[in-house]
Amino acid sequence: PKNYYDLVIQVAIVRPGPIQGDMVHPYLRRRDGTEPVSYENKAIEAVLKRTLGVPIFQEQVIKLAIVAAGFSGGEADQLRRAMASWGRNGNLLRFKEKLISGMRQRGHSQDFAERLFNQMKGFGSYGFPESHAASFALLVYVSAWLKCHHGAAFYAAMLNSQPMGFYSASQLVQDAQRHQIQILPVDVAHSH
């Protein structure tokens, strides 16, 4: 990451929604400059410019339904609720025809309409609102800073927070050792 917003995107893009909606690699290629950034029109550019033409956040999907498919605010809110019922894409599938026909009526190609719907469908498998990603990105930044500048305290805190459910104590100890942090065995006379 080059800046804080890169962390926000990084947090959001590793969710099942963007992964299943095939948004990760296009974003990375565009960020690296190996794939051109393009937009169907100015309205879509306004929604997707910050994420290089790739919908990464739930809010973008809602705005795209409005600007690309002509959804009303109420219909877009129903779409948001359908996306929030993670893992139950049946709720989202009821919007497919309206989304695709709305995009086609506004001059978008069938390929674009289907690609955008498939990306939206990915959000039915869990995508992040931008505000949630921004909050998590702050925790990512602080954690990375602590790990870099106060590694022993960082790993001690992580080990004292077990079980966490993501990294095992063994993985944390191995990572600490790779970062030249001495790990002492448990000592009944000194350990807490």
Secondary structure in CASP SS format (residue, H / E / C, confidence):
PFRMAT SS
TARGET T0000
AUTHOR 0000-0000-0000
METHOD secondary structure of the structure
MODEL  1
P C 1.00
K C 1.00
N C 1.00
Y H 1.00
Y H 1.00
D H 1.00
L H 1.00
V H 1.00
I H 1.00
Q H 1.00
V H 1.00
A H 1.00
I H 1.00
V C 1.00
R C 1.00
P H 1.00
G H 1.00
P H 1.00
I H 1.00
Q H 1.00
G C 1.00
D C 1.00
M C 1.00
V H 1.00
H H 1.00
P H 1.00
Y H 1.00
L H 1.00
R H 1.00
R H 1.00
R H 1.00
D H 1.00
G C 1.00
T C 1.00
E C 1.00
P C 1.00
V C 1.00
S C 1.00
Y C 1.00
E C 1.00
N C 1.00
K H 1.00
A H 1.00
I H 1.00
E H 1.00
A H 1.00
V H 1.00
L H 1.00
K H 1.00
R H 1.00
T H 1.00
L C 1.00
G C 1.00
V C 1.00
P C 1.00
I C 1.00
F C 1.00
Q H 1.00
E H 1.00
Q H 1.00
V H 1.00
I H 1.00
K H 1.00
L H 1.00
A H 1.00
I H 1.00
V H 1.00
A H 1.00
A H 1.00
G C 1.00
F C 1.00
S C 1.00
G H 1.00
G H 1.00
E H 1.00
A H 1.00
D H 1.00
Q H 1.00
L H 1.00
R H 1.00
R H 1.00
A H 1.00
M H 1.00
A H 1.00
S C 1.00
W C 1.00
G C 1.00
R C 1.00
N H 1.00
G H 1.00
N H 1.00
L H 1.00
L H 1.00
R C 1.00
F C 1.00
K H 1.00
E H 1.00
K H 1.00
L H 1.00
I H 1.00
S H 1.00
G H 1.00
M H 1.00
R H 1.00
Q H 1.00
R C 1.00
G C 1.00
H C 1.00
S C 1.00
Q H 1.00
D H 1.00
F H 1.00
A H 1.00
E H 1.00
R H 1.00
L H 1.00
F H 1.00
N H 1.00
Q H 1.00
M H 1.00
K H 1.00
G H 1.00
F H 1.00
G C 1.00
S C 1.00
Y C 1.00
G C 1.00
F C 1.00
P C 1.00
E H 1.00
S H 1.00
H H 1.00
A H 1.00
A H 1.00
S H 1.00
F H 1.00
A H 1.00
L H 1.00
L H 1.00
V H 1.00
Y H 1.00
V H 1.00
S H 1.00
A H 1.00
W H 1.00
L H 1.00
K H 1.00
C H 1.00
H H 1.00
H C 1.00
G H 1.00
A H 1.00
A H 1.00
F H 1.00
Y H 1.00
A H 1.00
A H 1.00
M H 1.00
L H 1.00
N H 1.00
S C 1.00
Q C 1.00
P C 1.00
M C 1.00
G C 1.00
F C 1.00
Y C 1.00
S C 1.00
A H 1.00
S H 1.00
Q H 1.00
L H 1.00
V H 1.00
Q H 1.00
D H 1.00
A H 1.00
Q H 1.00
R H 1.00
H C 1.00
Q C 1.00
I C 1.00
Q C 1.00
I C 1.00
L C 1.00
P C 1.00
V C 1.00
D C 1.00
V C 1.00
A C 1.00
H C 1.00
S C 1.00
H C 1.00
END
